[in-house]
Amino acid sequence: QVQLVESGGGLVQAGGSLRLSCQASKRTFSGYVMAWFRRAPGREREFVAAIRWNNYTPTYATSVKERFTISIDDTKIMVHLQMNSLKSEDTARYFCASGSISWYNDVAEEAQYDHWGQGTQVTVSS
């Protein structure tokens, strides 16, 4: 069982930046994918970004591409989400997730993930 703990959320003005972090309790095998999802008030949880642990290949939702960057700190078993040029529509609770996902499956699909953190709140004021 992998436990995930998010941190780094907060209140920021539009145009600002935040860096979210996700601490995993243990290493997983190379087929694992780490991802960030978010849920805005009144909306379904949606995919934000994912990264494969074995080759660091990232995938981004169109809405955050060019603004967000996902990365892995393998030494610390952490995943980060650097969020720049934040917009009010980025306001949401952000969740870290992990799962064993084959290369031919969609990393943006919520059902692919086995482990979830409790989330961290990001609020962007306009």
C-alpha positions as CSV (number, residue, x, y, z in Angstrom):
1,Q,0.0,0.0,0.0
2,V,1.4,3.4,-1.0
3,Q,0.4,6.4,1.0
4,L,0.5,9.8,-0.6
5,V,0.6,13.2,1.2
6,E,0.2,16.5,-0.7
7,S,1.5,19.9,0.4
8,G,2.1,23.3,-1.0
9,G,-1.4,24.6,-1.6
10,G,-2.6,28.0,-0.7
11,L,-4.0,31.4,-1.8
12,V,-2.3,33.2,-4.7
13,Q,-3.3,36.0,-6.9
14,A,-4.0,35.5,-10.6
15,G,-0.7,35.4,-12.6
16,G,1.2,34.0,-9.6
17,S,2.8,30.7,-9.0
18,L,2.6,27.8,-6.6
19,R,4.5,24.5,-6.2
20,L,2.7,21.5,-5.0
21,S,4.5,18.4,-3.7
22,C,3.4,14.8,-3.1
23,Q,5.3,12.6,-0.8
24,A,5.0,8.9,-1.4
25,S,5.5,6.5,1.5
26,K,7.6,4.0,-0.5
27,R,9.1,3.3,-3.9
28,T,7.1,1.5,-6.4
29,F,8.2,-0.5,-9.4
30,S,9.1,1.2,-12.7
31,G,5.6,0.7,-14.3
32,Y,4.1,3.3,-11.9
33,V,2.6,6.6,-13.0
34,M,2.3,9.5,-10.7
35,A,-0.4,12.1,-11.4
36,W,-2.2,15.2,-10.3
37,F,-6.0,15.6,-10.6
38,R,-8.1,18.4,-9.3
39,R,-11.7,19.0,-8.3
40,A,-13.2,22.5,-8.5
41,P,-16.4,23.3,-6.6
42,G,-19.4,21.8,-8.3
43,R,-17.4,20.0,-10.9
44,E,-16.1,16.5,-11.4
45,R,-12.5,15.6,-10.6
46,E,-10.3,16.2,-13.7
47,F,-6.9,15.2,-14.9
48,V,-4.1,17.7,-14.7
49,A,-0.8,16.0,-15.3
50,A,1.0,12.7,-15.1
51,I,4.5,11.4,-15.2
52,R,5.9,7.9,-15.7
53,W,8.4,6.9,-13.0
54,N,10.6,4.8,-15.3
55,N,11.3,7.4,-18.0
56,Y,9.9,10.7,-16.6
57,T,7.6,11.1,-19.6
58,P,5.0,13.8,-18.8
59,T,1.4,14.2,-20.0
60,Y,-0.6,17.3,-19.5
61,A,-4.2,18.4,-19.8
62,T,-4.7,20.9,-22.5
63,S,-5.8,23.5,-20.0
64,V,-2.5,23.5,-18.1
65,K,0.0,22.8,-20.9
66,E,2.7,25.5,-21.1
67,R,1.8,26.7,-17.6
68,F,2.3,23.6,-15.3
69,T,5.3,21.3,-15.0
70,I,5.3,17.9,-13.4
71,S,8.5,16.4,-12.1
72,I,9.9,13.6,-10.0
73,D,12.5,13.8,-7.2
74,D,13.5,10.2,-7.2
75,T,15.8,10.5,-4.2
76,K,13.1,11.8,-2.0
77,I,10.3,9.8,-3.6
78,M,8.4,13.0,-4.3
79,V,6.4,14.4,-7.2
80,H,6.1,18.1,-7.8
81,L,3.7,20.2,-9.8
82,Q,5.0,23.7,-10.6
83,M,2.1,25.9,-11.5
84,N,2.8,29.2,-13.2
85,S,0.5,31.9,-14.6
86,L,-2.3,30.8,-12.4
87,K,-5.9,31.7,-13.3
88,S,-9.0,31.8,-11.3
89,E,-10.2,28.7,-13.1
90,D,-7.3,26.8,-11.6
91,T,-9.0,27.1,-8.2
92,A,-9.6,23.6,-7.0
93,R,-8.5,20.9,-4.6
94,Y,-5.5,19.1,-6.0
95,F,-5.0,15.4,-5.5
96,C,-1.9,13.3,-6.0
97,A,-2.5,9.8,-7.4
98,S,-0.4,6.7,-8.3
99,G,-1.0,3.6,-10.2
100,S,0.5,0.8,-12.3
101,I,-0.5,1.8,-15.8
102,S,0.7,0.1,-19.0
103,W,2.1,2.2,-21.8
104,Y,-1.0,1.6,-23.9
105,N,-3.5,2.8,-21.2
106,D,-4.6,6.4,-20.8
107,V,-2.9,8.1,-17.9
108,A,-5.6,10.7,-17.8
109,E,-8.2,8.2,-16.8
110,E,-9.0,8.4,-13.1
111,A,-9.9,4.7,-12.8
112,Q,-6.3,3.7,-13.7
113,Y,-5.1,4.9,-10.3
114,D,-5.0,2.8,-7.1
115,H,-3.8,5.3,-4.5
116,W,-4.9,8.8,-3.7
117,G,-3.9,11.5,-1.3
118,Q,-6.2,13.7,0.7
119,G,-5.6,16.7,-1.5
120,T,-4.4,20.2,-1.0
121,Q,-6.5,23.4,-1.7
122,V,-5.4,25.9,-4.3
123,T,-7.3,29.2,-4.5
124,V,-6.5,31.8,-7.1
125,S,-7.9,35.2,-6.6
126,S,-8.7,37.4,-9.5
